[in-house]
Amino acid sequence: MARLPRYFVKGQPQHIIQRGNNRELIFVHDDDYKFYLECLLSAINKNKLSVHAYVLMTNHVHILASPETETSISKTFQSVGRRYVQYFNYTYKRTGTLWEGRYKATVIDSDQYLLTCMRYIELNPVRAGMVEQPSEYPWSSYAANAEGKKNKLIKLHKVFRQMGTSEEKRQSAYRQLFQLAIGKSDIDALREATNKGWVLGGEHFREKIERLSGRRAVAKPRGRPKKEDV
């Protein structure tokens, strides 16, 4: 089956996932996380990719980012992947592939889903039972977005900036969102769109992305079309 072309709409956020091969560990020690983030920072600066949220889990990563060019995401992940695999294989005396395959990504409607996607990403360690609060996990963007900790990786999206007239107000409003559970329907929609590579948003947004990207935004309906009554 031919691979679908990647979506690209300049400045439109995408939720990106990359997993370890066979769900195996890609991070073992703190130094691994630190080196991956160093690789990521270098790559996004070079390839004009703006990161809004991220989390590094033991066997996969989530990143929410807006590309400036058609190759911003692909070249970033090529660079990070190549450098990190060399480091990881050398460090742990292993050979072969580290990644499951191509990264998975979906374009998201920033007005409808940006803040939901940010929370979904930063709550991964909580859902996995690794910590009780997102603030307890050091390898995510939560401290930057919710607490104002300096992080060279993070560039605030305009939707986030609109949450308050000052840094303190934005961070407070963002923290308050974490008191509300993300709806199951939103989680399911986010996961399905990312895993299948479709657009996440309403009908108007999907039509817009289809026009701009030149490819279908959702899967074709299965089966034959129903005959109209006469």
Residue pairs with C-beta under 8 A, 6 or more apart in sequence:
3 102
4 197
4 215
5 215
6 73
6 74
6 105
7 14
7 105
7 106
7 107
7 199
7 209
7 213
7 215
8 67
8 70
8 213
9 107
9 209
9 212
9 213
10 67
10 68
10 69
11 66
11 67
11 68
12 66
12 67
12 107
12 108
12 110
12 209
13 52
13 64
13 65
13 66
13 107
13 108
13 110
13 114
13 117
13 157
14 64
14 65
14 66
14 67
14 73
14 105
14 106
14 107
14 108
15 62
15 63
15 64
15 105
15 106
15 108
15 117
15 121
15 190
15 193
15 194
15 200
16 62
16 63
16 64
16 65
16 73
16 77
16 103
16 104
16 105
16 194
17 60
17 61
17 62
17 63
17 103
17 104
17 105
17 194
17 195
18 60
18 61
18 77
18 81
18 99
18 100
18 103
18 104
19 59
19 60
19 99
19 100
20 26
20 59
20 60
20 98
20 99
20 100
21 96
21 97
21 98
21 99
21 100
22 100
23 59
23 60
23 100
24 59
25 58
25 59
26 32
26 58
26 59
26 60
26 61
26 84
26 88
26 98
26 99
27 33
27 36
27 56
27 57
27 58
27 59
27 139
28 92
32 87
32 88
32 91
33 56
33 138
33 139
35 84
35 87
36 56
36 61
36 80
36 84
37 56
37 139
37 153
39 79
39 80
39 83
39 84
40 51
40 54
40 63
40 76
40 80
40 153
41 152
41 153
42 79
43 49
43 75
43 76
43 77
43 79
43 80
44 50
44 51
44 65
44 76
44 153
46 75
46 79
47 69
47 71
47 72
47 73
47 75
47 76
47 79
48 67
48 68
48 69
48 72
49 65
49 66
49 67
49 68
49 72
49 73
49 76
50 65
50 66
50 67
50 68
50 155
50 157
51 63
51 64
51 65
51 141
51 153
51 154
51 155
52 64
52 65
52 66
52 114
52 118
52 141
52 154
52 155
52 156
52 157
52 160
53 62
53 63
53 64
53 117
53 118
53 121
53 122
53 140
53 141
53 145
53 154
54 61
54 62
54 63
54 64
54 121
54 140
54 141
54 153
55 61
55 62
55 121
55 122
55 124
55 125
55 137
55 139
55 140
55 141
56 139
56 140
57 124
57 125
57 128
62 120
62 121
62 124
63 121
64 108
64 114
64 117
64 118
64 121
65 73
65 76
66 157
67 73
73 103
73 105
77 103
81 98
81 99
84 98
85 97
85 98
85 99
88 94
88 98
89 95
89 96
89 98
104 194
104 195
104 197
105 194
105 197
106 190
106 193
106 194
106 197
106 198
106 199
106 200
107 199
107 200
107 201
107 209
107 213
108 114
108 117
108 190
108 193
108 199
108 200
108 201
109 199
109 200
109 201
109 202
109 205
110 157
110 158
110 159
111 159
112 201
112 202
112 205
113 186
113 190
113 200
113 201
114 157
114 159
114 160
115 159
115 160
115 163
115 174
115 177
116 182
116 186
116 190
117 190
118 141
118 145
118 160
119 177
119 178
119 182
120 182
120 186
120 187
120 190
121 140
121 141
122 134
122 140
122 141
122 142
122 145
122 146
123 134
123 178
123 182
124 140
125 131
125 134
125 136
125 137
125 140
126 132
126 133
126 134
126 137
130 137
131 137
134 140
134 142
134 146
134 178
135 142
135 143
135 146
135 147
141 151
141 153
141 154
143 149
143 151
144 150
144 151
144 153
144 154
145 154
145 156
145 160
145 171
145 174
146 171
146 174
146 175
146 178
147 171
147 175
148 167
148 168
148 171
156 170
160 170
160 174
161 170
163 169
163 170
163 173
163 174
164 170
164 171
164 172
164 173
189 200
190 200
192 198
193 199
193 200
194 200
196 219
198 217
198 218
198 219
199 205
199 206
199 209
199 210
199 217
199 218
201 209
206 217
206 218
207 217
209 217
210 216
210 217
